[in-house]
């Protein structure tokens, strides 16, 4: 039964922050999953997150606009007629640079390890309207990163990112 909860936790964690899935799967000594299970459950979790955020991104954005409209009406503010000025911070600039240089493949490649599944998928959905293409690119990226992260943790026999950092620095 403990193994079942471990699997559920790895799937859930991988759905939102993919890079945290493999270390968590190996953490726990006798509860740790083997490399094949880690690869499969991390990939499954990542794809569930991609599918969830791909198909729910439009309703989420519509709900957000409705809530903002309600808040404005409660405050008795007039609705904005012109488009609000975009705020560019370091993260937004980095995403734009990746998009202009590498397109969807760059966003998909960096999503599992740097951007996180929700942010990368929402950005991809905002920039590309072909959901099948987004899912395909994300799937290929998740397979690659699942293999890489699972292999690194299996070969180095580490249970945490701290131990991995110590192994690499030696």
C-alpha positions as CSV (number, residue, x, y, z in Angstrom):
1,X,0.0,0.0,0.0
2,X,2.9,2.4,0.7
3,X,4.2,1.7,-2.8
4,X,0.8,2.8,-4.2
5,X,0.9,6.1,-2.4
6,X,4.5,6.6,-3.6
7,X,3.4,6.1,-7.2
8,X,0.5,8.5,-6.8
9,X,2.8,11.1,-5.3
10,X,5.4,10.7,-8.1
11,X,2.7,11.1,-10.7
12,X,1.2,14.1,-9.0
13,X,4.6,15.8,-8.5
14,X,5.7,15.1,-12.1
15,X,2.4,16.7,-13.3
16,X,3.4,20.1,-12.0
17,X,7.2,20.1,-11.4
18,X,8.6,17.4,-13.6
19,X,12.3,17.7,-12.5
20,X,11.3,16.9,-8.9
21,X,9.7,13.5,-9.8
22,X,12.8,11.3,-10.3
23,X,14.5,12.4,-7.1
24,X,11.4,11.9,-5.1
25,X,10.9,8.4,-6.7
26,X,14.4,7.4,-5.5
27,X,14.1,9.0,-2.1
28,X,12.9,6.7,0.6
29,X,15.2,3.7,0.7
30,X,13.1,0.5,0.5
31,X,10.1,2.5,-0.8
32,X,12.1,3.7,-3.7
33,X,10.9,2.8,-7.2
34,X,13.2,1.1,-9.7
35,X,14.4,3.0,-12.8
36,X,11.8,1.5,-15.1
37,X,9.0,2.4,-12.8
38,X,10.5,5.9,-12.2
39,X,10.7,6.5,-16.0
40,X,7.1,5.3,-16.6
41,X,5.4,7.1,-13.7
42,X,7.3,10.4,-14.3
43,X,6.4,10.3,-18.0
44,X,2.8,9.5,-17.1
45,X,2.6,12.3,-14.6
46,X,4.2,14.8,-17.0
47,X,1.8,13.9,-19.8
48,X,-1.2,14.1,-17.5
49,X,-0.1,17.6,-16.6
50,X,0.5,18.6,-20.2
51,X,-3.0,17.3,-21.2
52,X,-4.7,18.9,-18.2
53,X,-3.1,22.3,-18.9
54,X,-3.5,22.1,-22.7
55,X,-7.2,21.5,-22.6
56,X,-8.0,23.6,-19.5
57,X,-5.9,26.7,-20.5
58,X,-8.7,28.4,-22.4
59,X,-11.4,27.9,-19.7
60,X,-8.9,29.0,-17.0
61,X,-8.2,32.2,-18.9
62,X,-11.9,32.9,-19.5
63,X,-12.7,32.4,-15.8
64,X,-9.8,34.7,-14.9
65,X,-11.3,37.4,-17.2
66,X,-14.7,37.0,-15.7
67,X,-13.4,37.2,-12.2
68,X,-11.5,40.4,-13.1
69,X,-14.7,41.9,-14.6
70,X,-16.7,41.1,-11.5
71,X,-14.0,42.6,-9.3
72,X,-14.0,45.8,-11.4
73,X,-17.8,46.0,-11.3
74,X,-17.7,45.6,-7.5
75,X,-15.2,48.4,-7.3
76,X,-17.3,50.4,-9.8
77,X,-14.3,50.8,-12.1
78,X,-14.9,51.3,-15.7
79,X,-13.5,48.5,-17.9
80,X,-10.3,49.1,-19.6
81,X,-10.8,50.1,-23.2
82,X,-7.2,49.9,-24.3
83,X,-5.0,46.9,-23.9
84,X,-3.0,47.0,-20.6
85,X,0.7,47.6,-21.0
86,X,2.7,44.4,-20.9
87,X,5.0,44.0,-18.0
88,X,8.3,42.4,-19.0
89,X,10.3,40.9,-16.2
90,X,13.4,38.7,-16.5
91,X,11.4,35.5,-16.9
92,X,9.2,37.0,-19.6
93,X,12.2,38.2,-21.5
94,X,13.8,34.8,-21.3
95,X,10.7,33.1,-22.6
96,X,10.4,35.5,-25.5
97,X,14.1,35.0,-26.4
98,X,13.6,31.2,-26.3
99,X,10.5,31.5,-28.5
100,X,12.1,33.7,-31.1
101,X,15.2,31.6,-31.2
102,X,13.9,28.1,-31.0
103,X,10.1,28.2,-31.3
104,X,7.9,25.5,-29.8
105,X,10.7,23.0,-29.7
106,X,12.7,25.3,-27.4
107,X,9.8,25.9,-25.1
108,X,9.0,22.1,-25.0
109,X,12.6,21.2,-24.4
110,X,13.0,23.6,-21.4
111,X,9.5,23.1,-19.9
112,X,10.2,19.9,-17.8
113,X,13.4,21.2,-16.1
114,X,13.2,25.0,-16.1
115,X,9.7,26.4,-16.7
116,X,7.5,23.7,-15.1
117,X,4.7,21.9,-16.8
118,X,1.9,24.4,-16.1
119,X,3.8,27.5,-17.2
120,X,5.4,25.9,-20.3
121,X,2.2,24.4,-21.4
122,X,0.2,27.7,-20.9
123,X,3.0,29.6,-22.8
124,X,2.9,27.0,-25.7
125,X,-0.9,27.2,-25.8
126,X,-0.8,31.0,-26.0
127,X,1.8,31.0,-28.8
128,X,0.7,27.9,-30.8
129,X,-3.0,27.0,-31.4
130,X,-2.4,23.4,-32.7
131,X,-2.9,21.3,-29.5
132,X,-1.8,18.1,-31.2
133,X,1.5,19.7,-32.1
134,X,2.0,21.0,-28.5
135,X,1.2,17.6,-27.0
136,X,3.6,15.8,-29.5
137,X,6.5,18.2,-28.8
138,X,5.9,18.0,-25.0
139,X,5.7,14.2,-25.2
140,X,9.1,13.9,-27.0
141,X,10.7,16.4,-24.5
142,X,9.2,14.5,-21.5
143,X,10.6,11.2,-22.8
144,X,14.0,12.7,-23.2
145,X,14.1,14.3,-19.8
146,X,12.6,11.3,-18.1
147,X,15.4,9.1,-19.5
148,X,18.1,11.6,-18.6
149,X,16.9,12.3,-15.0
150,X,16.1,8.7,-14.3
151,X,19.5,7.5,-15.6
152,X,21.4,10.2,-13.7
153,X,19.8,9.3,-10.4
154,X,20.1,5.5,-11.0
155,X,23.7,5.6,-12.0
156,X,24.9,7.9,-9.2
157,X,22.8,6.1,-6.5
158,X,21.7,9.3,-4.9
159,X,18.4,10.0,-3.1
160,X,18.3,13.8,-3.2
161,X,19.4,16.8,-5.2
162,X,21.9,17.7,-2.4
163,X,23.6,14.3,-2.8
164,X,23.6,14.7,-6.6
165,X,25.3,18.1,-6.3
166,X,27.9,16.5,-4.0
167,X,28.5,13.6,-6.5
168,X,28.9,16.0,-9.4
169,X,31.3,18.3,-7.6
170,X,33.7,15.5,-6.7
